[in-house]
Amino acid sequence: PFICENCHRLSLATAQTSSDPNNAPDDRFAWADDAESVTWIPRIGVGQEYADVPEHIAAAASEAHTCQSIRAYRAAVMLARSVVEATAKAKGITDGTLHKKIEEMYRQNIISEHVKEQAHEVRYLGNDMAHGDFVEPIIAEDADEVLALMAAVLDAVFQSHARLKRVRDARIAKKNGQG
């Protein structure tokens, strides 16, 4: 057992090793052949920051990454779907199914056709989880793809506009001798 550096409670680790860990020096990873082979229990999740995204949506998107990092793939996919829906709602699109919300974001020119298709792909897999269709397992690659598509939606709706504004404002400030 080890002590967690964050919560100071006991943690366990398992690893494959070719040597006797009982004869290893008292070093955290000395008994493992490589640190990548160590599995910690409980697993520590890792989120991701989403600058320029409304806080409540950014927090859910980060939580989706946290779920993915601890191999809770269904939860990651469900949250990604919810993030797409919350994005539509943040833009004032609150009526109808998620399909209709995505189509309305496209109709209002909030997202391009390409991003619309990405949002629908998140919706397709997320719908399986939302409706209890757990027959097919969700694998890491599926969750990775869904999170990447979710990130593309967030970038198109929130982040790219904020990034452009920062660059434009900096250029104008330089031109006016303010930067």
C-alpha positions as CSV (number, residue, x, y, z in Angstrom):
1,P,0.0,0.0,0.0
2,F,1.0,3.6,-0.7
3,I,-0.3,6.9,0.6
4,C,-2.0,9.1,-1.9
5,E,-0.3,12.5,-2.3
6,N,-3.7,14.2,-2.7
7,C,-6.1,12.7,-0.1
8,H,-3.5,11.1,2.1
9,R,-5.4,7.8,2.2
10,L,-4.1,4.4,1.4
11,S,-3.8,3.4,-2.3
12,L,-2.9,0.1,-3.8
13,A,-0.8,-0.6,-6.9
14,T,-0.4,-3.7,-9.0
15,A,2.3,-4.3,-11.6
16,Q,4.0,-7.0,-13.7
17,T,7.6,-7.5,-12.6
18,S,10.3,-10.0,-13.3
19,S,12.0,-9.5,-10.0
20,D,11.0,-10.0,-6.4
21,P,9.5,-6.7,-5.2
22,N,10.2,-7.8,-1.6
23,N,13.9,-7.4,-2.3
24,A,13.7,-4.0,-3.9
25,P,14.9,-0.8,-2.2
26,D,12.2,1.4,-0.6
27,D,11.5,3.4,-3.6
28,R,8.0,4.1,-5.0
29,F,8.5,2.5,-8.4
30,A,11.7,0.5,-7.9
31,W,9.7,-2.8,-7.7
32,A,8.1,-2.3,-11.1
33,D,9.9,-2.9,-14.4
34,D,8.4,0.2,-15.8
35,A,6.0,2.8,-14.3
36,E,3.6,2.4,-17.2
37,S,2.8,-1.2,-16.0
38,V,1.6,0.1,-12.6
39,T,-2.2,0.2,-12.1
40,W,-3.3,2.3,-9.2
41,I,-6.4,1.6,-7.1
42,P,-8.4,3.8,-6.9
43,R,-7.6,5.2,-10.3
44,I,-7.0,9.0,-10.5
45,G,-8.9,10.7,-13.2
46,V,-7.5,13.4,-15.4
47,G,-9.7,16.1,-16.9
48,Q,-9.0,18.7,-19.5
49,E,-9.4,22.4,-19.5
50,Y,-11.7,24.2,-22.0
51,A,-10.8,27.8,-22.1
52,D,-13.5,30.2,-23.4
53,V,-16.3,27.7,-22.8
54,P,-19.0,28.6,-20.3
55,E,-17.9,27.2,-16.9
56,H,-20.8,24.7,-16.5
57,I,-20.1,23.2,-19.9
58,A,-16.4,23.2,-19.6
59,A,-16.7,21.4,-16.2
60,A,-18.8,18.7,-17.8
61,A,-16.5,18.3,-20.8
62,S,-13.5,18.0,-18.4
63,E,-15.4,15.4,-16.4
64,A,-16.0,13.4,-19.6
65,H,-12.2,13.3,-19.9
66,T,-11.9,12.3,-16.3
67,C,-14.3,9.4,-16.9
68,Q,-12.3,8.4,-20.0
69,S,-9.0,8.4,-18.1
70,I,-10.3,6.0,-15.5
71,R,-11.8,3.7,-18.2
72,A,-15.4,4.7,-17.5
73,Y,-16.1,4.9,-21.2
74,R,-19.9,4.8,-21.1
75,A,-19.9,7.7,-18.7
76,A,-17.5,9.6,-20.9
77,V,-19.7,9.2,-23.9
78,M,-22.9,10.1,-22.0
79,L,-21.3,13.3,-20.7
80,A,-20.0,14.2,-24.2
81,R,-23.6,13.9,-25.5
82,S,-24.8,16.1,-22.6
83,V,-22.1,18.6,-23.4
84,V,-23.3,18.9,-27.0
85,E,-26.9,19.4,-25.7
86,A,-25.8,22.0,-23.1
87,T,-23.9,23.8,-25.9
88,A,-27.1,24.2,-27.9
89,K,-29.0,25.3,-24.8
90,A,-26.2,27.9,-24.1
91,K,-27.0,29.3,-27.6
92,G,-30.7,29.6,-26.7
93,I,-31.8,26.4,-28.5
94,T,-33.9,24.6,-25.9
95,D,-36.8,23.0,-27.7
96,G,-37.0,19.5,-29.1
97,T,-34.7,16.5,-29.2
98,L,-30.9,16.7,-29.4
99,H,-31.2,15.9,-33.1
100,K,-33.4,19.0,-33.6
101,K,-31.1,21.1,-31.4
102,I,-28.1,20.2,-33.5
103,E,-30.0,20.9,-36.7
104,E,-31.1,24.3,-35.3
105,M,-27.5,25.2,-34.5
106,Y,-26.7,24.5,-38.1
107,R,-29.7,26.4,-39.4
108,Q,-28.8,29.4,-37.3
109,N,-25.2,29.2,-38.7
110,I,-23.8,28.6,-35.2
111,I,-22.0,25.5,-36.6
112,S,-20.9,24.4,-40.1
113,E,-22.3,21.3,-41.8
114,H,-19.1,19.5,-40.9
115,V,-19.4,20.3,-37.2
116,K,-23.1,19.4,-37.4
117,E,-22.1,15.9,-38.5
118,Q,-19.6,15.7,-35.7
119,A,-22.2,16.6,-33.2
120,H,-24.5,14.0,-34.6
121,E,-21.8,11.4,-34.3
122,V,-21.5,12.2,-30.6
123,R,-25.3,12.0,-30.3
124,Y,-25.5,8.6,-32.0
125,L,-23.2,6.8,-29.6
126,G,-24.4,8.9,-26.6
127,N,-28.0,7.9,-27.4
128,D,-27.1,4.2,-27.0
129,M,-25.9,5.0,-23.5
130,A,-28.8,7.3,-22.7
131,H,-31.4,4.8,-23.7
132,G,-29.8,1.8,-22.0
133,D,-28.5,0.1,-25.1
134,F,-25.4,-1.5,-23.5
135,V,-25.2,-4.5,-25.8
136,E,-22.0,-3.4,-27.5
137,P,-19.1,-2.5,-25.2
138,I,-17.6,1.0,-25.5
139,I,-13.8,0.7,-26.0
140,A,-11.2,3.3,-25.4
141,E,-10.9,4.2,-29.0
142,D,-14.7,4.9,-29.2
143,A,-14.5,7.2,-26.2
144,D,-11.4,8.9,-27.6
145,E,-13.2,9.6,-30.9
146,V,-16.4,10.9,-29.2
147,L,-14.4,13.2,-26.9
148,A,-12.4,14.6,-29.9
149,L,-15.7,15.2,-31.7
150,M,-17.1,16.9,-28.6
151,A,-14.0,19.1,-28.5
152,A,-14.5,20.1,-32.1
153,V,-18.1,21.2,-31.3
154,L,-16.9,23.3,-28.4
155,D,-14.1,24.8,-30.5
156,A,-16.5,25.7,-33.3
157,V,-19.1,27.2,-31.0
158,F,-17.0,28.9,-28.3
159,Q,-13.3,28.7,-28.5
160,S,-12.5,29.6,-32.1
161,H,-14.5,32.8,-31.9
162,A,-12.8,33.8,-28.6
163,R,-9.4,33.0,-30.1
164,L,-10.1,35.1,-33.2
165,K,-11.2,38.0,-31.0
166,R,-8.0,37.9,-28.9
167,V,-5.8,37.8,-32.1
168,R,-7.8,40.6,-33.7
169,D,-7.8,42.8,-30.6
170,A,-4.1,42.3,-30.2
171,R,-3.4,43.3,-33.8
172,I,-5.6,46.4,-33.5
173,A,-4.0,47.4,-30.2
174,K,-0.5,47.1,-31.9
175,K,-1.6,49.1,-34.8
176,N,-2.9,51.8,-32.5
177,G,0.3,51.8,-30.5
178,Q,-1.2,50.2,-27.5
179,G,0.6,46.9,-27.5
